[in-house]
Structures are given as structure tokens and as C-alpha cells.
Amino acid sequence: MPKSNPKPVYLRHNTYVSIGLAGLMGVLTYFGVFYQQKASAQDYAIRGFDVSHHQGEINWKQISPVQYQFVYLKATEGGDFKDRKFQDNWLKAREQGLHVGAYHFYRLCRDGKVQAENFIATVPKKSDALPPVIDLEYDSNCINTYTKEQLLKEIQLMHDQLHRHYGKQPIFYISKSFYHIVLMGSFTDTPLWVRDYDGKPELKDGRKWLFWQYSQTGKIDGIAKPVDLNVYAESPQQWRMFLKAQGIQDGK
């Protein structure tokens, strides 16, 4: 292949200047957005994280219940998967004085009743536990197993079964795409926990959120691998009211 003709020096210089300015603007834009997102998350006083077996061994004694007011642990997935670290994490996180809850990764290919039974068989019914969470995300491999109406009915089955068993209003952890495609307009009384790494979550219908997962690359003493970081939407006083509504006494 013939080599391209070299550009005159003045053109090359202008090109370098343009590339340099473009690169600089890109860096400033990136860090500006990054800073704004982090600063926005820092505005919230009540902070927590969520983990599963993917984080490996956790030294819970290094994690401060003053710095992190809550943690959610993966318990189950689909109709039969149980997280192998759940029981150990559940006991040790509670011993450390953290407010602890459990979540289930919902498989769009499985019916809601079976998934609820898997969760109930795995997660103890504790009066001082946070409400159960159902993780709902867009899954292209399963999204067409049910019609939208059927899928909503299956989710309702699991939602209602967990509500009855634990006596606490379940929370939906959502990706925005799944919410906008499937959930929007439904389950209007179910609190939302929204994943958004680009900035403070905004849903198309303006619906408010209760928790926000703002990072998947957090660093916490006692956990060697990256961690999902989260904040609670309201003030510390409202957090205490939220806990009281769950039957949880907060001594912090």
C-alpha cells in the first residue's frame, strides 16, 4: 500500500493542536461528569453497599456500621440457585451491627411462585431485617418467554408471596431499561432501587426512587474486590422513620 503524502508542517502543527484541544476537552468533560456524579452521590448521608459470592471472602469486622448504614446480600437467583456465601455473609454482617437485607435475582424465564419459594427457603424471617429486594433487569435471552402482561403477573406473584411471608413491602431493584419497557405504570406503591452509573437517576415518568446504586467499582476496607455502592434517597431522620416502619430499632 503506498504511503500517504506527508502533510506540510503548518498543517501538521494545526492538526496536533486540534487533537490536543479535543483530547483535553474530552478529559475535562469526563472528569467533570465523573466529579458531578460522585459529588451528587456524596450529597446523601445514608450509605450502603451490596455483595454476593463474587466478592469472595469478606472481613466484616473491618466494615464500619457507622460509615455504612445498610448492606444487601445476594441470596438467590431463579428457581433453584442459592448464593454460596449468603448464609455466612448474613450471620457476620448482622453480628457487625449492620442493617442487613437480602435480594433475589429474578429470572424472566421462570415463574414467580417457584422463585419466591427459593428465596423463602433461603432467607430467614427476621423482624430486624431490611425488606426483601427483587432484582429486575432486562434479559434478552428470556424477555420473550412471557408476554408483558404474563410477566407482570409472575412478578406480582413473587412480590405478593414475599410480602405475605416477611410482612414487609418488597423493593424492586431495577435497570432503567427494564423499568421503561416492562414496569412503568405498574406496581406504583413498590419502592424502587435504581441502578444508574451516569448520574442521579431520572425515570421517564418522573417516579421517585428509594435507593440509588451509583457505582459498581467501590472500594471498602475488608473487601478485596470492587463493590456496588448505594445511597438512600432521604435524610437520616427519614431513614430512622423508614426503619421504624419495618419494625427495626435503630440505635445509631
N, C-alpha and C positions, 0 to 999 in steps of 0.2 A: 504494500500500500504506500503510495507516495506521501511524503511528509508534507504537512501544510506549510505554506509560506510564513516565515516569521513576521510578526506584526511590527510596524515602526515603533521606535522606543516610546514616543509620546502616547501612542495608543495603549501600549502595554502598561505604561505607568497609570493611565486613566483607569484601565481595567483593574489593576491592582487596588487602586484607591476605591473603586466601586465595590469590589469584592470585600475589601477591608471594612468599609462602612456597612455593607449588608451584613457581614458577619457580626460586627459589633452590635448592630441593631437587633440581630437575632438573639445574641447572648443577653442583651439588656431586656428584651421582651420576655425571653424565657425566665430569667431570674426575677423579673418584675411580676410575672404571673405567679411564679413559684412562691415569691415572698408574699404576695397578696393572699394566696390560698392558705399558706401557713399562718399568716397573721390573722386571717379570718377564723381559722380553727382555734387559734390561741385566745380568741375572744370568749370562748366558752370555758366555764370554771369546772364543770363536771366532766371528767375524762375517764376513758376506759379502753379496753382492747379485747380482741377475740383471738382464740388459738384453737388448733387441732393437733393431731398427731404429727402434722408436717413440721411443727416447731421443735419436735424431738423432746429431749429431757428438759424440764424447766425447774430452775431453782426458785421455788415460790417464796422462800424466806428472804430473797433479795428484793422482792417486789413490794413496794410501799402501798398500803391501803389508804394512805393519805394522799399520795400522788395520783393513784388510780382508784377511782371510787367504784368501778364495776369491771367485771370480765364475763364474757360469754365463751362457752366451751362447745366445740362441736361434739354432739352426742351420736347422731345417727344420720343415715342417708338412705333414701329409697325405702324399700320394704324389708331389707334384711341386714344392711351394713351397719355395724357399730364401730365407732372410733375406738381404737385400742387403747388410747391414752385417756379416754374420758373419765373413767372411774378414779384413776389416780389423780388427775388434774382436779376433779370435782372435790375430792377429800382435802387435798393440800391447799387449794385456793380458799376453801372455806375456813380451814384451820388458820390461814394467814389473815383472816378478817376481812377479806374482800366480799363485796356483794356479787354473788355468782348466779349466772343463768346458763341455760343450755339451748342449743339451736339444732335444727334438723334441716339438712339439705334436701329439698323437695325434688323428686324425680318426676318429670312431666309424663313419663311412660307408665307410672304405677298409680294404682287407685289410692285415694286419700285415706280410706279406712285402714288399709294394711300399713301405710306409712305412719299413721297415728299410733297403731298398736306397737310398731317397732320402737317409737320414741317412748311411749309409756312404759314399755318393758325395760327400758334402759335408764331413764331419768327418774331418780327418787322424787316423791311428792313431799316437798319441804315447804313449810309455811314461810321460811325466811329466804326462799329462793326468788330470783327475778322471774318475770313472766317468760313462758316458753316462746321461742322465736322460730318461725318458718321461713327458711331461705328460699326465695322465689326468683329464679333467673331464667333468661331466655336460653333455651337449649334447642338448637336447630335439628338435632338428631331425634328429638322427642316431641317437638312443638305440634306436629300434625297427628299425634296419636289420638287426641280427642279434639272435638270441635271446641271453640272458645267457651260455649255455654256448658258443655260437659266438663271441661277443665275447671271452670269456676265452681261447678257443683262438687267436684272431687276435692278441691281446695277447701270449700266450705265444710265438707265432711271432716277433714282433718282439723280445721280451725275449731269447729264446734266440739269435737271429741276432746281436744286438749283443754278447751275452756271448761268443759264439764269436769274433767278429771282433776285438773290442778286448781280450779276455782279462780283463775286469773286470766285476764284478757290477753290472748296471744298477740304478738307483734309480728309484722311482716318485714323481713329484710328483703330489699328489692334492688335490682338493677333498674335504671330508668327506662331502658328499652322494654323490659318485661312489663313494667307498670303501664307504660303508654300503650302497648299493644294489647295487653290482656286485662289488667286490673282496673284501669282508670274508669271511674264511675261505679265501681263495686267496693264492697267492704269499707264503706265510708267511716265506720266507727273503729276500724282497726288501726292502731298506731303504726307508723312507717319508720323504718330504719333504712336510710338511703345511702347507696354507695355512689360517691362522686369524687374523683381524684383531681378534677379540674377546678373546682371552686365550690362555694356553698350551694347545696342542691336547690334547683328550681324545677318543679314539675309543671307540665303544660297547663294543668287545671288549677295551679296555684295552691294545691293542697300542702298543708304543713307537715313537717316531719318531726319525729321524736328523737331519733338518733341519726348521726351522720358519720359514716366511715369515710374519712378524708385521706387516708394513706394506707398503703399496703407494704411500706418499706420502713416502718418504725423500728426503733432500737430501744430495747428495755433491758436494764440490768437483770440478769438471771435467765434471759432467753437468748440463745446464741444466734438464732435465725431471725430474719425480718418478720415483723408483726403488723397486723392490721390495727390501726389506731382509730378511735371513735370519740365523739363528744355527744353530750346530752343537750337538747335544744334550749332548755330553760335555766333559770337561776338556781343557786344552791337551795334556797328556800323552797322553790317548786320541786326540786329533786327530793327533798325531805317529804314533801306532800305526796309525791309520786310513790315513794317507798311506803309511806303510811297507808296509802290506798291499796298496796299489795299485801298489807299485813306485816310489813317489815319495820322493825325498830332500828333507827339509825343513830348510833352513838357517836358519830364523827361530827 
